[in-house]
Amino acid sequence: MEVNMMSASKLSKNIISNVGGVENINSLTHCVTRLRFVLKEKEKVDKDTIDNLDGVTSSLYSGGQYQVIIGQDVADVFEDIISNYELNGTKKGAADTNQGEDKKSILGRLDQLFSILASIFTPLIPAMQGMGFLKIILVLAKFMGASPESTTYQLVNTLSDSFFYFLPFLVAWSAAERFKANKALALMLTGLLLHPGFMELFKANEQVSFLGINVPNINYTGSILPPILTILLLSYVQKLLNKLLPKLFKTVFSSVIALIITMPIAILIIGPIGNWGGAVLVNLFNSLYQFSPLLSGAVIGGLWQVIIIVGMHWLVLTLIQFPNIDSLGVDRVTVAFAPSIMCQIAAGLAVALKVKNKAVRQNALSLTVTSLLSGGVIEPVMYGVNIKYRKPFYFVLVGGAVGGAITGACGAGITAPVMFGIYTLPAFFGKGFTGLMIGTLVGCSMTFLLTYFFGVDKAIEEKQKKELEAYTAEIV
């Protein structure tokens, strides 16, 4: 159900009230479909009430965040919240009691890490989507006879490629926002890593050194972890200087001292470590693909929906898919996620056809069609139908693994970082496209049949029936 501006205000009010009020919110961001709250006390959330709000598909705790799935109107609700509520109005230094003992555990620390990374990459999603669709436009233009040699084609191509080239700048800007570092200094430090003069030093000299210490020769174009770690260090250096420097010297000297301290650590230690860490992850997935495209496809296709639930799908794409597309023009590793997207649609359709109650059937069908037409955004049917019935979601994982295995074995690829949907098919044209379609068909058929015959629990159907009846009675 779409959320107009008037109902967006009502929905935001209800959400804020049921997450424990403004005083229980540490921060709020949003992605394509979800509001992402970092809360102080999880116990204050009335999840059942939020899940049944008009305009909310579902909600869950993931990645150290309380995520409220709304759909395509999430931006309207987010804007209403930040326009009408003082989210930073709590006392400075207030304890974050939400994490408490969880932070001491491994899972708690992972949740905290996922929360940080998600908050950095979420603001970059519009640029990712814009770049992806520009690539699709170029594919279609070339297919229709446009010459890649024309200056118009090259200008659009350069615009889309600028995302990859200047990705460290975008990451640094977002990381500075997340870590509360000075944005100008953050971009300046990242600019060093991308400056032509920095790169030319290594061409003109056998060895580049800083105060006698050799500087590793690394190409930081398109890098992710080095700018994140550098800006994290900058934030700590700035906090330390604010404590140590007298007020008289802060304005004049704090910036230059922060640069002098951070720069050598960035190019001598953090940059190489971050670059190595990202390379390890990329090489791990690429090596698995080289060892067995079928096995690689099964792993990625089978686990992709779990990665979405954790909220880390954009991070995985950024670290693995983006570098492959940037350097090779195509990524054949992560493309195995594509069939699993359609498997969610197949599972939702099976539920809609299997359930007996008319209201539950209409709800499932509506969410399934919404996800099909949304361009690869499958959260509505995933959270609104498949996860609620549980078994359909498990069958999505099975179908995704089978479809992903076939996709990987056929050598399919993706030339633009987009989700898989009816609008984005041109990004998947080329070698292995037929195999991708076969994998999608097989995976969807398996998911549909398993869900239809074994995936609909009558007890859950009855529960959903009562929820819908209660909700209908309430709004009438």
C-alpha positions as CSV (number, residue, x, y, z in Angstrom):
1,M,0.0,0.0,0.0
2,E,1.5,3.4,-1.0
3,V,2.1,6.0,1.7
4,N,1.0,9.5,0.7
5,M,2.4,12.6,2.5
6,M,-0.5,12.8,5.0
7,S,-0.3,9.1,5.9
8,A,3.5,9.3,6.0
9,S,3.2,11.8,8.8
10,K,0.8,9.5,10.7
11,L,3.0,6.5,10.0
12,S,6.2,8.2,11.2
13,K,4.4,9.3,14.4
14,N,3.3,5.7,15.1
15,I,6.7,4.3,14.4
16,I,8.5,6.8,16.7
17,S,6.0,6.2,19.4
18,N,6.4,2.4,19.2
19,V,10.2,2.3,19.1
20,G,10.2,3.9,22.5
21,G,10.0,7.6,21.5
22,V,12.7,10.0,20.4
23,E,14.6,9.6,23.6
24,N,15.3,5.9,22.7
25,I,16.8,6.7,19.3
26,N,20.5,7.1,18.9
27,S,20.5,7.5,15.1
28,L,18.3,6.9,12.1
29,T,19.2,6.2,8.4
30,H,17.4,4.6,5.5
31,C,18.1,2.5,2.5
32,V,15.9,1.6,-0.5
33,T,13.1,0.0,1.5
34,R,14.0,0.2,5.2
35,L,14.2,2.7,8.1
36,R,17.3,1.7,10.1
37,F,17.2,2.7,13.8
38,V,20.1,2.4,16.2
39,L,18.2,2.3,19.6
40,K,19.3,2.5,23.2
41,E,17.0,-0.1,24.6
42,K,15.5,-2.8,22.4
43,E,13.0,-3.7,25.2
44,K,11.1,-0.5,24.6
45,V,10.1,-1.5,21.0
46,D,6.6,-2.7,20.4
47,K,7.4,-4.9,17.4
48,D,4.0,-6.4,17.0
49,T,2.3,-3.0,16.8
50,I,4.8,-1.7,14.3
51,D,4.5,-4.8,12.1
52,N,0.7,-4.2,11.8
53,L,0.9,-0.5,11.0
54,D,-0.6,0.6,7.7
55,G,2.4,1.0,5.3
56,V,4.8,-1.3,7.2
57,T,5.6,-4.7,5.7
58,S,7.6,-6.1,8.6
59,S,10.4,-5.2,11.0
60,L,13.5,-7.0,12.4
61,Y,16.7,-6.6,14.3
62,S,19.7,-7.0,12.1
63,G,23.2,-5.6,11.9
64,G,22.9,-3.9,15.3
65,Q,19.8,-2.0,14.0
66,Y,16.1,-2.2,14.3
67,Q,15.0,-2.1,10.6
68,V,11.4,-1.2,9.7
69,I,10.6,-2.4,6.1
70,I,8.3,0.1,4.4
71,G,9.1,-0.2,0.7
72,Q,9.4,2.5,-2.0
73,D,7.9,5.2,0.2
74,V,10.5,4.9,2.9
75,A,12.2,8.2,1.9
76,D,8.9,10.1,2.5
77,V,8.6,8.6,6.0
78,F,12.3,9.3,6.7
79,E,12.0,12.9,5.6
80,D,8.9,13.4,7.8
81,I,10.7,12.0,10.8
82,I,13.9,14.1,10.5
83,S,11.8,17.2,9.7
84,N,9.5,16.9,12.7
85,Y,11.5,15.2,15.4
86,E,14.7,16.2,17.3
87,L,16.5,12.9,17.0
88,N,19.7,14.4,18.5
89,G,17.9,16.0,21.4
90,T,19.1,13.6,24.0
91,K,21.7,14.5,26.5
92,K,25.3,14.3,25.3
93,G,27.2,11.3,26.6
94,A,24.0,9.4,27.3
95,A,24.8,5.7,27.6
96,D,24.0,3.4,24.7
97,T,22.3,0.7,26.8
98,N,21.0,-1.1,23.7
99,Q,24.3,-2.8,23.1
100,G,25.4,-3.5,26.8
101,E,26.6,-7.0,27.2
102,D,26.0,-7.8,23.5
103,K,29.1,-5.7,22.6
104,K,31.3,-8.0,24.6
105,S,30.2,-11.1,22.6
106,I,31.5,-11.9,19.1
107,L,28.0,-11.7,17.6
108,G,27.5,-8.3,19.4
109,R,30.8,-7.0,17.9
110,L,29.8,-8.3,14.4
111,D,26.4,-6.6,14.8
112,Q,28.2,-3.3,15.7
113,L,30.6,-3.7,12.7
114,F,27.7,-4.4,10.3
115,S,25.8,-1.4,11.7
116,I,28.8,0.9,11.0
117,L,29.4,-0.4,7.5
118,A,25.7,-0.3,6.6
119,S,25.4,3.3,7.8
120,I,28.4,4.2,5.5
121,F,27.1,2.6,2.4
122,T,23.4,3.4,2.7
123,P,23.8,7.1,1.6
124,L,25.7,5.9,-1.5
125,I,22.8,3.8,-2.8
126,P,21.3,6.5,-5.0
127,A,24.7,7.0,-6.8
128,M,25.0,3.2,-7.2
129,Q,21.6,3.0,-8.7
130,G,22.1,6.0,-11.0
131,M,25.5,4.6,-12.2
132,G,23.9,1.1,-12.8
133,F,21.1,2.4,-14.9
134,L,23.4,4.6,-16.9
135,K,25.3,1.5,-17.9
136,I,22.0,-0.2,-18.9
137,I,21.2,2.8,-21.1
138,L,24.6,2.5,-22.8
139,V,24.0,-1.2,-23.4
140,L,20.6,-0.5,-25.0
141,A,22.0,2.4,-27.0
142,K,24.8,0.2,-28.4
143,F,22.2,-2.5,-29.2
144,M,20.1,0.0,-31.1
145,G,23.1,1.1,-33.2
146,A,24.7,3.9,-31.2
147,S,28.4,4.2,-31.8
148,P,30.7,3.9,-28.8
149,E,33.0,6.3,-30.6
150,S,30.6,9.1,-30.4
151,T,31.3,11.8,-27.9
152,T,27.8,11.6,-26.5
153,Y,28.2,7.9,-25.7
154,Q,31.7,8.6,-24.2
155,L,30.4,11.4,-22.0
156,V,27.6,9.2,-20.5
157,N,30.1,6.4,-20.1
158,T,32.6,8.7,-18.3
159,L,29.8,9.9,-16.1
160,S,29.0,6.3,-15.1
161,D,32.6,5.4,-14.7
162,S,33.2,8.4,-12.4
163,F,31.4,6.5,-9.6
164,F,34.1,3.8,-9.7
165,Y,37.0,6.2,-10.1
166,F,35.9,8.5,-7.3
167,L,34.3,5.9,-5.0
168,P,37.0,6.5,-2.3
169,F,35.8,10.2,-2.2
170,L,32.1,9.1,-1.7
171,V,33.1,6.5,0.9
172,A,35.3,9.1,2.7
173,W,32.4,11.6,2.8
174,S,30.0,9.1,4.2
175,A,32.5,7.8,6.7
176,A,33.2,11.3,7.9
177,E,29.5,11.7,8.5
178,R,29.4,8.4,10.4
179,F,32.5,8.9,12.5
180,K,31.9,12.7,13.1
181,A,35.2,13.7,11.4
182,N,35.7,16.9,9.5
183,K,34.5,16.3,5.9
184,A,36.9,18.7,4.3
185,L,39.9,17.1,5.9
186,A,38.5,13.6,5.1
187,L,38.2,14.5,1.4
188,M,41.7,16.1,1.4
189,L,43.3,13.0,2.8
190,T,41.5,10.7,0.4
191,G,42.4,13.2,-2.4
192,L,46.1,12.4,-1.7
193,L,45.5,8.7,-2.5
194,L,43.8,9.6,-5.8
195,H,45.9,12.6,-6.8
196,P,47.7,12.2,-10.2
197,G,50.9,13.6,-8.5
198,F,50.8,10.7,-6.0
199,M,50.6,8.2,-8.7
200,E,53.3,9.9,-10.8
201,L,55.8,9.7,-8.0
202,F,55.9,5.9,-8.3
203,K,56.4,6.2,-12.1
204,A,59.3,8.7,-11.7
205,N,61.1,7.0,-8.8
206,E,62.1,3.4,-8.2
207,Q,61.1,3.8,-4.6
208,V,59.0,6.5,-2.9
209,S,59.8,7.1,0.8
210,F,58.4,9.3,3.6
211,L,61.0,10.3,6.2
212,G,63.1,7.4,5.0
213,I,60.3,4.8,5.2
214,N,59.3,3.1,2.0
215,V,55.7,3.9,0.8
216,P,53.9,0.9,-0.8
217,N,52.9,1.4,-4.5
218,I,49.2,0.9,-4.4
219,N,46.4,2.1,-6.8
220,Y,43.6,3.4,-4.6
221,T,41.1,4.0,-7.4
222,G,37.9,2.3,-6.4
223,S,39.2,1.3,-3.0
224,I,36.8,0.9,-0.1
225,L,38.5,-0.1,3.2
226,P,41.5,2.4,3.0
227,P,39.3,5.5,3.1
228,I,37.1,4.1,5.8
229,L,40.0,3.2,8.1
230,T,41.8,6.5,7.3
231,I,38.7,8.6,8.2
232,L,38.2,6.5,11.4
233,L,41.7,7.3,12.4
234,L,41.1,11.0,11.6
235,S,38.1,11.1,13.8
236,Y,40.1,9.8,16.8
237,V,43.0,12.2,16.1
238,Q,40.6,15.2,16.0
239,K,38.9,14.1,19.2
240,L,42.3,13.8,20.9
241,L,43.4,17.2,19.6
242,N,40.2,18.8,20.8
243,K,41.0,17.6,24.3
244,L,44.7,18.5,24.3
245,L,45.0,21.8,22.4
246,P,44.2,25.0,24.2
247,K,41.3,27.0,22.7
248,L,43.7,29.6,21.4
249,F,45.4,27.1,19.2
250,K,42.5,24.8,18.1
251,T,41.2,27.0,15.3
252,V,44.7,27.7,13.8
253,F,46.6,24.5,14.3
254,S,44.2,21.5,14.8
255,S,43.6,20.9,11.1
256,V,47.2,20.9,10.1
257,I,48.3,18.7,13.0
258,A,45.5,16.3,12.2
259,L,46.7,16.1,8.6
260,I,50.4,15.7,9.6
261,I,49.5,12.9,12.0
262,T,47.0,11.0,9.8
263,M,48.7,11.2,6.4
264,P,51.8,9.1,7.0
265,I,49.9,6.5,9.0
266,A,47.4,6.3,6.1
267,I,49.9,5.8,3.3
268,L,52.4,3.6,5.3
269,I,50.0,1.4,7.4
270,I,46.3,1.8,7.0
271,G,46.2,2.1,3.2
272,P,48.2,-1.1,2.6
273,I,46.3,-3.0,5.3
274,G,42.9,-1.9,4.0
275,N,43.9,-2.6,0.4
276,W,45.2,-6.0,1.4
277,G,42.0,-6.8,3.4
278,G,39.8,-5.9,0.5
279,A,42.0,-7.9,-1.9
280,V,41.7,-10.9,0.3
281,L,37.9,-10.9,0.2
282,V,37.8,-10.3,-3.5
283,N,40.5,-13.0,-4.2
284,L,38.6,-15.4,-1.9
285,F,35.4,-15.2,-3.9
286,N,37.3,-15.0,-7.2
287,S,39.3,-18.1,-6.3
288,L,36.2,-20.0,-5.4
289,Y,34.8,-19.1,-8.7
290,Q,37.9,-20.2,-10.5
291,F,38.0,-23.4,-8.6
292,S,34.4,-24.2,-9.4
293,P,31.9,-21.8,-10.9
294,L,29.1,-24.2,-10.1
295,L,30.1,-24.4,-6.4
296,S,30.6,-20.6,-6.2
297,G,27.2,-20.0,-7.8
298,A,25.5,-22.4,-5.3
299,V,27.1,-20.7,-2.3
300,I,26.3,-17.1,-3.4
301,G,22.8,-18.0,-4.8
302,G,22.0,-20.0,-1.6
303,L,23.1,-17.4,0.9
304,W,22.2,-14.2,-0.9
305,Q,18.8,-13.7,0.9
306,V,20.5,-14.2,4.2
307,I,23.0,-11.5,3.3
308,I,20.1,-9.2,2.5
309,I,18.5,-9.9,5.9
310,V,21.8,-9.0,7.5
311,G,21.8,-5.8,5.4
312,M,25.2,-6.4,3.9
313,H,24.3,-7.0,0.3
314,W,25.4,-3.6,-0.8
315,L,28.8,-4.0,1.0
316,V,29.4,-7.4,-0.7
317,L,28.6,-5.9,-4.1
318,T,30.8,-2.9,-3.4
319,L,33.8,-5.0,-2.4
320,I,33.5,-7.8,-5.0
321,Q,31.2,-6.9,-7.9
322,F,32.4,-3.3,-8.3
323,P,36.1,-4.0,-8.6
324,N,35.4,-6.8,-11.1
325,I,33.2,-4.6,-13.3
326,D,35.6,-1.7,-13.0
327,S,38.7,-3.8,-14.1
328,L,37.2,-6.4,-16.3
329,G,33.9,-4.8,-17.5
330,V,31.9,-7.7,-16.2
331,D,31.5,-9.6,-13.0
332,R,30.8,-13.4,-13.2
333,V,31.2,-14.1,-9.5
334,T,28.3,-12.3,-7.7
335,V,25.9,-12.6,-10.6
336,A,24.7,-15.9,-9.1
337,F,22.5,-13.9,-6.7
338,A,20.1,-13.2,-9.6
339,P,18.0,-16.3,-9.6
340,S,17.4,-16.0,-5.8
341,I,15.7,-12.7,-6.4
342,M,13.1,-14.3,-8.7
343,C,12.8,-17.3,-6.3
344,Q,11.3,-14.9,-3.7
345,I,8.7,-13.9,-6.3
346,A,8.0,-17.6,-7.0
347,A,7.6,-18.4,-3.3
348,G,5.2,-15.5,-2.8
349,L,3.1,-16.5,-5.8
350,A,2.9,-20.1,-4.5
351,V,1.7,-18.9,-1.2
352,A,-0.9,-16.7,-2.8
353,L,-2.3,-19.6,-4.9
354,K,-2.2,-22.1,-2.0
355,V,-3.8,-20.3,0.9
356,K,-7.5,-20.6,1.4
357,N,-8.4,-17.3,3.0
358,K,-9.2,-14.6,0.5
359,A,-7.7,-11.7,2.5
360,V,-4.4,-13.5,3.1
361,R,-4.3,-14.5,-0.6
362,Q,-4.9,-10.9,-1.8
363,N,-2.2,-9.7,0.6
364,A,0.3,-12.2,-0.6
365,L,-0.5,-11.6,-4.3
366,S,-0.2,-7.8,-3.8
367,L,3.2,-8.0,-2.2
368,T,4.4,-10.5,-4.8
369,V,3.4,-8.2,-7.7
370,T,4.8,-5.2,-5.9
371,S,8.2,-6.9,-5.6
372,L,8.1,-8.2,-9.2
373,L,7.5,-4.6,-10.6
374,S,9.9,-2.8,-8.2
375,G,13.1,-3.6,-10.2
376,G,14.6,-6.2,-7.9
377,V,13.5,-4.9,-4.5
378,I,12.1,-8.1,-3.0
379,E,11.8,-7.1,0.6
380,P,8.0,-6.6,0.5
381,V,7.3,-10.3,-0.5
382,M,10.3,-11.6,1.5
383,Y,9.3,-10.0,4.8
384,G,5.5,-9.7,4.2
385,V,5.0,-13.3,3.1
386,N,7.9,-15.7,2.9
387,I,9.6,-15.1,6.2
388,K,6.2,-15.1,8.0
389,Y,5.5,-18.6,6.7
390,R,9.2,-19.6,7.3
391,K,9.2,-22.6,5.0
392,P,8.8,-20.6,1.8
393,F,11.9,-18.7,2.7
394,Y,13.9,-21.9,3.3
395,F,12.8,-23.1,-0.1
396,V,13.9,-19.8,-1.6
397,L,17.4,-20.6,-0.3
398,V,17.2,-24.0,-2.0
399,G,16.0,-22.6,-5.3
400,G,18.5,-19.8,-5.1
401,A,21.4,-22.3,-4.6
402,V,20.3,-24.5,-7.6
403,G,19.7,-21.5,-9.8
404,G,23.0,-19.9,-8.8
405,A,24.9,-23.1,-9.5
406,I,23.5,-23.3,-13.0
407,T,24.2,-19.6,-13.5
408,G,27.8,-19.9,-12.4
409,A,28.4,-23.1,-14.4
410,C,27.2,-21.3,-17.6
411,G,29.6,-18.4,-17.1
412,A,26.9,-15.7,-16.9
413,G,28.0,-12.1,-16.0
414,I,26.7,-8.7,-15.1
415,T,28.0,-5.4,-16.6
416,A,26.4,-2.9,-14.2
417,P,25.8,-3.1,-10.4
418,V,22.0,-3.5,-10.4
419,M,19.5,-5.8,-8.9
420,F,17.9,-8.5,-11.2
421,G,14.5,-7.6,-12.5
422,I,12.5,-6.9,-15.7
423,Y,14.0,-3.4,-16.1
424,T,17.6,-4.5,-15.7
425,L,17.9,-7.5,-18.0
426,P,20.3,-5.6,-20.4
427,A,23.0,-5.6,-17.7
428,F,23.0,-9.4,-17.9
429,F,23.2,-9.7,-21.7
430,G,26.2,-11.5,-23.2
431,K,27.9,-14.8,-22.4
432,G,25.9,-17.1,-20.2
433,F,22.7,-15.1,-20.4
434,T,20.7,-18.2,-21.6
435,G,22.2,-20.1,-18.7
436,L,21.1,-17.4,-16.3
437,M,17.6,-17.6,-17.7
438,I,17.6,-21.4,-17.4
439,G,19.0,-21.2,-13.8
440,T,16.3,-18.7,-12.9
441,L,13.6,-20.9,-14.4
442,V,14.8,-24.0,-12.7
443,G,15.3,-22.3,-9.3
444,C,11.9,-20.6,-9.5
445,S,10.2,-23.8,-10.5
446,M,11.8,-25.7,-7.6
447,T,10.9,-23.0,-5.1
448,F,7.3,-22.7,-6.4
449,L,6.7,-26.5,-6.2
450,L,8.3,-26.9,-2.8
451,T,6.4,-23.9,-1.4
452,Y,3.1,-24.9,-2.9
453,F,3.1,-28.5,-1.7
454,F,5.1,-28.2,1.6
455,G,5.5,-24.5,2.5
456,V,2.1,-23.3,3.7
457,D,1.5,-23.8,7.4
458,K,-2.2,-23.7,8.2
459,A,-1.5,-22.4,11.7
460,I,0.4,-19.4,10.3
461,E,-2.3,-18.8,7.7
462,E,-4.9,-18.7,10.5
463,K,-2.7,-16.3,12.4
464,Q,-2.3,-14.0,9.4
465,K,-6.0,-14.2,8.8
466,K,-6.7,-12.9,12.3
467,E,-4.0,-10.2,12.0
468,L,-5.6,-8.9,8.7
469,E,-9.1,-9.1,10.2
470,A,-8.0,-7.1,13.3
471,Y,-6.2,-4.5,11.1
472,T,-9.3,-4.2,8.8
473,A,-11.6,-3.7,11.8
474,E,-9.3,-1.1,13.2
475,I,-9.1,1.1,10.1
476,V,-12.8,0.8,9.4
